[in-house]
Amino acid sequence: MSSDLWSFSLDVYARPGAEQACLQLQSAGTNVCLLLCGMWLEQRGVVFSEPRLRQLREVVEGWDVGVIQPLRALRTQWKAGAAGDTDLHGLREKLKALELEGERILLLRLEKTAQQWPQNDRAGSTAWLEGVAADTTNVGRDALHQLRVAVTGT
């Protein structure tokens, strides 16, 4: 796995089943950038704690609401119209690129926040995904399991 969060996220997303699981979790209300950060922290052996999770959620909150969600909403709104309009399709693709760039910036901010947390303590590092996705439905929990299997094989 990659050492930086952005590369790790790209690696995870490219694995079979991971994209679908992430989209299901996103539909269930889980922030995928925070989810990927949690997986990254687990891989690095960073011990989970509620104060750390709150710190990460604070980083996510403003950026997600102010930047990523509006871009995603507009991209989604344009989906049907872009199917038959090449100009709108082109704009929608640019919007999609902006949304991805917004997510990359958020991942960089999350990485910076967690950068100094001690690593390689495997004993307490497996609770990140459950902590991040604690409020998901049963469908979300199934997707969480599917994502863990896609990444770790277990």
C-alpha positions as CSV (number, residue, x, y, z in Angstrom):
1,M,0.0,0.0,0.0
2,S,1.0,3.6,-0.7
3,S,2.4,5.7,2.1
4,D,0.5,8.9,1.3
5,L,-3.3,9.1,1.7
6,W,-4.1,10.2,-1.9
7,S,-2.1,7.3,-3.5
8,F,-3.5,4.9,-0.9
9,S,-7.0,6.1,-1.8
10,L,-6.4,5.6,-5.6
11,D,-5.0,2.1,-4.9
12,V,-8.0,1.2,-2.8
13,Y,-10.6,2.6,-5.2
14,A,-9.1,0.6,-8.1
15,R,-9.5,-2.7,-6.3
16,P,-12.4,-5.0,-7.5
17,G,-15.5,-4.2,-5.5
18,A,-14.1,-1.2,-3.7
19,E,-15.7,1.5,-5.8
20,Q,-19.2,0.0,-5.5
21,A,-18.7,-0.4,-1.7
22,C,-17.6,3.2,-1.4
23,L,-20.6,4.4,-3.4
24,Q,-23.0,2.3,-1.2
25,L,-21.4,3.7,1.9
26,Q,-21.7,7.3,0.5
27,S,-25.4,6.7,-0.2
28,A,-25.7,5.5,3.4
29,G,-24.3,8.8,4.7
30,T,-20.6,7.9,5.2
31,N,-18.0,10.4,3.9
32,V,-15.8,8.4,1.6
33,C,-12.8,10.5,2.1
34,L,-13.1,10.0,5.9
35,L,-13.6,6.3,5.3
36,L,-10.5,6.0,3.1
37,C,-8.6,8.0,5.7
38,G,-9.8,5.5,8.4
39,M,-8.6,2.6,6.2
40,W,-5.2,4.3,5.7
41,L,-4.9,4.8,9.5
42,E,-5.7,1.2,10.1
43,Q,-3.0,0.1,7.6
44,R,-0.5,2.4,9.3
45,G,-1.3,1.0,12.7
46,V,-2.6,4.2,14.2
47,V,-4.7,3.6,17.3
48,F,-8.4,4.7,17.0
49,S,-9.8,7.2,19.5
50,E,-13.0,9.2,19.6
51,P,-11.0,12.5,20.0
52,R,-9.0,11.7,16.9
53,L,-12.1,10.8,14.9
54,R,-13.8,14.1,16.0
55,Q,-10.7,16.0,14.9
56,L,-10.9,14.3,11.4
57,R,-14.7,14.9,11.2
58,E,-14.0,18.7,11.9
59,V,-11.6,18.7,8.9
60,V,-14.2,17.0,6.7
61,E,-17.3,19.0,7.8
62,G,-16.7,22.4,6.3
63,W,-14.9,21.3,3.2
64,D,-17.4,18.6,2.4
65,V,-20.5,20.9,2.9
66,G,-19.0,24.0,1.3
67,V,-17.1,22.5,-1.6
68,I,-17.6,18.8,-2.5
69,Q,-21.4,18.4,-1.9
70,P,-22.3,21.4,-4.0
71,L,-20.1,20.2,-6.9
72,R,-21.6,16.7,-6.6
73,A,-25.1,18.0,-6.4
74,L,-24.7,20.0,-9.6
75,R,-22.9,17.2,-11.4
76,T,-25.8,14.8,-10.5
77,Q,-28.4,17.4,-11.5
78,W,-26.8,17.7,-14.9
79,K,-26.5,13.9,-15.5
80,A,-29.7,13.4,-17.5
81,G,-29.3,16.6,-19.6
82,A,-25.7,15.8,-20.4
83,A,-26.7,12.5,-22.0
84,G,-28.1,14.4,-25.0
85,D,-26.1,17.6,-24.9
86,T,-22.4,17.5,-25.8
87,D,-21.7,21.0,-24.4
88,L,-23.4,20.2,-21.1
89,H,-21.5,16.8,-21.1
90,G,-18.2,18.7,-21.4
91,L,-19.1,21.0,-18.6
92,R,-20.2,18.1,-16.5
93,E,-16.8,16.3,-17.0
94,K,-15.0,19.5,-15.9
95,L,-17.3,19.6,-12.8
96,K,-16.4,16.0,-12.1
97,A,-12.7,16.8,-12.3
98,L,-13.3,19.7,-9.9
99,E,-15.1,17.4,-7.5
100,L,-12.2,14.9,-7.6
101,E,-9.7,17.8,-7.0
102,G,-11.8,18.8,-4.0
103,E,-11.6,15.3,-2.6
104,R,-7.9,15.2,-3.2
105,I,-7.5,18.4,-1.2
106,L,-9.6,17.0,1.6
107,L,-7.5,13.9,1.7
108,L,-4.4,16.0,1.9
109,R,-5.9,18.0,4.8
110,L,-6.9,14.7,6.6
111,E,-3.4,13.3,6.1
112,K,-1.8,16.5,7.5
113,T,-4.1,16.3,10.6
114,A,-3.1,12.6,11.3
115,Q,0.5,12.9,10.2
116,Q,2.0,13.1,13.8
117,W,-0.1,10.4,15.3
118,P,2.0,7.4,16.4
119,Q,2.0,4.4,14.0
120,N,2.7,0.7,14.1
121,D,0.5,-0.1,17.1
122,R,-1.6,-2.9,15.5
123,A,-3.4,-3.7,18.7
124,G,-5.7,-0.7,18.7
125,S,-5.8,0.1,15.0
126,T,-8.7,-1.9,13.7
127,A,-11.6,0.2,15.0
128,W,-11.2,3.0,12.5
129,L,-13.7,1.7,9.9
130,E,-16.3,0.9,12.5
131,G,-15.8,4.4,14.0
132,V,-16.1,6.2,10.7
133,A,-19.1,4.3,9.6
134,A,-20.8,3.8,12.9
135,D,-24.0,5.4,11.8
136,T,-24.5,3.4,8.6
137,T,-27.4,1.0,7.9
138,N,-27.2,-2.7,7.5
139,V,-26.6,-2.1,3.8
140,G,-23.7,0.2,4.8
141,R,-22.3,-2.5,7.1
142,D,-22.4,-5.0,4.3
143,A,-20.6,-2.6,2.0
144,L,-18.1,-1.9,4.8
145,H,-17.3,-5.6,5.0
146,Q,-17.1,-5.8,1.2
147,L,-14.6,-2.9,1.2
148,R,-12.5,-4.5,3.9
149,V,-12.4,-7.7,1.9
150,A,-11.5,-5.8,-1.3
151,V,-8.6,-4.2,0.5
152,T,-7.3,-6.8,2.9
153,G,-8.6,-10.0,1.5
154,T,-10.1,-10.9,4.9
